[in-house]
Amino acid sequence: MKNNNIYWHHGIVNRKHREKSKGHRSCCLWFTGLSGSGKSTTACHFEEYLHRNGVHSYLLDGDNIRHGLNKDLGFSPEDRCENIRRIGETAKLFVDAGVVVLASFISPYIKDRQAVRQLFCEGDFIEIHVSCALDVCEQRDPKGLYKKARSGEISNFTGISAPYEAPVSAEIIIDTGVSSLEENVVQIVSYLQQNNYLHM
């Protein structure tokens, strides 16, 4: 049952203070795409770029989160929804802390990603569709998951036995089957610079 006697406590130090001390604007970069599309690889290299350039950032990765915060969740549609809800709330706290947060999650459902977007102020949520053809993702199959899904060892696997709903209006679209890792990082950096998130 929801408790109606809980109130948000506003501190003396706010997001603007934190952004000023860090010297840059905070935001959430949400990487979504099929397993094997290159979400984590792209996010990791982009985080390394930010770190080298003095930008305070943190990467939230799908597998890592399921080791701790969301280890009680499975892969049913309901659990997937709750997984993304929790990540959205966590990312929102990072943005309030003045950090550029990179969230790398399959997040297969449009409604769940839209629910996360609505947690943020206008411009604070940047959806990045890490596009890649399913056959290319299967050829990569870095964790051997597609093979297991095809053999029936894994159920509710996105792209095989569960749907993936591609973004219809992502701020950034990268195609890892066509562009190189370096080109994709440059594309993301360019977007952030052109829209005044980064000044470097």
C-alpha positions as CSV (number, residue, x, y, z in Angstrom):
1,M,0.0,0.0,0.0
2,K,1.3,3.5,-0.9
3,N,2.2,5.7,2.0
4,N,0.8,9.2,1.5
5,N,2.9,10.6,4.4
6,I,6.2,10.6,2.4
7,Y,7.5,14.0,1.1
8,W,10.4,14.9,-1.0
9,H,13.1,16.6,1.0
10,H,14.9,19.5,-0.8
11,G,18.5,20.1,0.3
12,I,20.5,23.3,0.2
13,V,22.8,22.0,-2.6
14,N,20.9,21.4,-5.9
15,R,21.6,20.2,-9.3
16,K,22.7,23.6,-10.6
17,H,25.3,23.8,-7.9
18,R,26.6,20.4,-8.7
19,E,26.8,21.1,-12.5
20,K,28.6,24.3,-11.8
21,S,31.2,22.6,-9.7
22,K,31.7,19.9,-12.3
23,G,31.9,22.4,-15.2
24,H,29.4,20.7,-17.4
25,R,25.7,19.9,-17.9
26,S,24.3,16.5,-16.7
27,C,22.0,14.3,-18.7
28,C,21.0,10.7,-19.3
29,L,22.2,8.9,-22.5
30,W,20.0,5.9,-22.9
31,F,21.5,3.2,-25.2
32,T,18.9,0.7,-26.5
33,G,19.2,-2.1,-29.0
34,L,19.3,-5.9,-29.4
35,S,21.7,-8.1,-27.5
36,G,25.0,-8.0,-29.4
37,S,24.2,-4.7,-31.2
38,G,27.2,-3.0,-29.5
39,K,25.4,-1.0,-26.7
40,S,27.9,-1.8,-24.0
41,T,30.9,-1.5,-26.2
42,T,29.9,1.9,-27.5
43,A,28.9,3.1,-24.1
44,C,32.2,2.0,-22.6
45,H,34.3,3.7,-25.2
46,F,32.2,6.9,-25.0
47,E,32.6,6.9,-21.2
48,E,36.3,6.6,-21.6
49,Y,36.2,9.6,-24.0
50,L,34.3,11.6,-21.4
51,H,36.7,10.6,-18.6
52,R,39.7,11.7,-20.7
53,N,38.1,15.0,-21.2
54,G,37.2,15.7,-17.6
55,V,33.5,15.0,-17.8
56,H,32.0,13.3,-14.7
57,S,30.1,10.2,-15.9
58,Y,28.9,6.8,-14.8
59,L,27.9,3.8,-16.9
60,L,24.9,1.7,-15.8
61,D,25.0,-1.6,-17.7
62,G,22.3,-4.2,-18.0
63,D,24.2,-7.3,-16.7
64,N,25.9,-5.4,-13.9
65,I,22.6,-4.0,-12.5
66,R,21.1,-7.5,-12.5
67,H,24.0,-8.6,-10.2
68,G,22.8,-6.3,-7.5
69,L,20.0,-3.8,-7.6
70,N,17.8,-5.9,-9.8
71,K,19.0,-9.4,-9.1
72,D,15.5,-10.3,-7.9
73,L,14.0,-9.8,-11.4
74,G,13.6,-12.3,-14.2
75,F,12.8,-11.6,-17.9
76,S,9.0,-11.8,-18.1
77,P,7.4,-8.6,-19.6
78,E,6.5,-7.5,-16.0
79,D,10.0,-8.0,-14.7
80,R,11.5,-6.2,-17.7
81,C,9.2,-3.3,-17.1
82,E,10.2,-3.1,-13.4
83,N,13.9,-3.5,-14.4
84,I,13.7,-0.4,-16.6
85,R,11.6,1.5,-14.1
86,R,14.3,1.1,-11.4
87,I,17.0,2.0,-13.8
88,G,15.2,5.1,-14.8
89,E,14.8,6.2,-11.2
90,T,18.5,5.5,-10.6
91,A,19.6,7.4,-13.7
92,K,17.4,10.4,-12.6
93,L,19.4,10.5,-9.3
94,F,22.7,10.5,-11.2
95,V,21.5,13.4,-13.3
96,D,20.5,15.3,-10.2
97,A,24.0,14.7,-8.9
98,G,25.4,16.5,-11.9
99,V,26.7,13.4,-13.7
100,V,26.4,12.4,-17.3
101,V,24.9,8.9,-16.9
102,L,25.1,6.3,-19.7
103,A,22.4,3.6,-19.4
104,S,23.0,0.6,-21.6
105,F,19.9,-1.7,-21.6
106,I,18.1,-3.7,-24.3
107,S,14.9,-2.0,-22.9
108,P,12.8,-3.6,-25.6
109,Y,9.4,-1.9,-25.1
110,I,8.6,1.6,-26.3
111,K,6.2,2.2,-23.4
112,D,8.9,1.5,-20.8
113,R,11.5,3.8,-22.4
114,Q,8.8,6.5,-22.7
115,A,8.0,6.1,-19.1
116,V,11.7,6.7,-18.2
117,R,11.8,9.7,-20.5
118,Q,8.9,11.2,-18.6
119,L,10.9,11.1,-15.4
120,F,13.3,13.7,-16.8
121,C,13.1,17.4,-17.6
122,E,13.0,18.3,-21.2
123,G,16.4,17.7,-22.8
124,D,17.8,15.6,-20.0
125,F,17.0,12.2,-21.7
126,I,18.8,11.4,-24.9
127,E,17.7,8.1,-26.5
128,I,20.4,6.4,-28.6
129,H,19.2,3.6,-30.8
130,V,22.1,1.2,-31.3
131,S,20.8,-0.3,-34.5
132,C,22.2,-3.5,-35.9
133,A,20.6,-6.3,-38.1
134,L,19.6,-9.4,-36.2
135,D,21.7,-11.7,-38.3
136,V,24.8,-9.6,-37.5
137,C,24.0,-9.6,-33.8
138,E,23.7,-13.4,-34.0
139,Q,27.0,-13.7,-35.8
140,R,28.7,-11.8,-33.1
141,D,26.8,-13.5,-30.2
142,P,29.6,-12.6,-27.7
143,K,27.8,-14.4,-24.8
144,G,26.4,-17.3,-26.7
145,L,22.9,-16.2,-25.9
146,Y,21.4,-16.4,-29.4
147,K,22.6,-20.0,-29.7
148,K,20.9,-20.9,-26.5
149,A,17.8,-19.0,-27.4
150,R,17.6,-20.8,-30.8
151,S,17.9,-24.2,-29.1
152,G,15.3,-23.3,-26.5
153,E,17.6,-23.1,-23.5
154,I,16.6,-19.5,-23.0
155,S,13.0,-18.3,-23.2
156,N,11.7,-14.8,-23.6
157,F,14.8,-13.8,-25.5
158,T,14.6,-10.4,-27.2
159,G,14.7,-10.7,-31.0
160,I,14.0,-14.5,-31.0
161,S,11.1,-15.4,-28.7
162,A,10.3,-11.9,-27.4
163,P,9.8,-8.7,-29.3
164,Y,12.1,-5.6,-29.6
165,E,10.3,-2.4,-30.4
166,A,12.7,0.0,-32.1
167,P,12.6,3.7,-31.2
168,V,10.5,5.8,-33.6
169,S,12.1,9.2,-32.6
170,A,15.5,8.6,-31.0
171,E,17.7,11.6,-30.7
172,I,20.7,9.6,-32.0
173,I,20.8,6.5,-34.3
174,I,24.0,4.6,-34.8
175,D,24.3,1.5,-37.0
176,T,27.1,-0.6,-35.6
177,G,26.8,-3.0,-38.6
178,V,27.9,-0.1,-40.9
179,S,29.9,2.4,-38.9
180,S,33.0,1.9,-36.9
181,L,33.2,2.2,-33.1
182,E,35.2,5.4,-33.5
183,E,32.7,6.9,-35.9
184,N,29.8,6.1,-33.6
185,V,31.6,7.8,-30.6
186,V,32.3,10.9,-32.7
187,Q,28.6,11.0,-33.8
188,I,27.5,11.0,-30.1
189,V,30.1,13.6,-29.2
190,S,29.0,15.8,-32.1
191,Y,25.3,15.7,-31.0
192,L,26.2,16.7,-27.5
193,Q,28.4,19.5,-28.6
194,Q,25.9,20.9,-31.1
195,N,23.2,20.8,-28.4
196,N,25.3,22.5,-25.7
197,Y,25.8,19.5,-23.4
198,L,29.5,19.5,-23.8
199,H,32.0,22.3,-24.4
200,M,35.3,20.8,-25.4
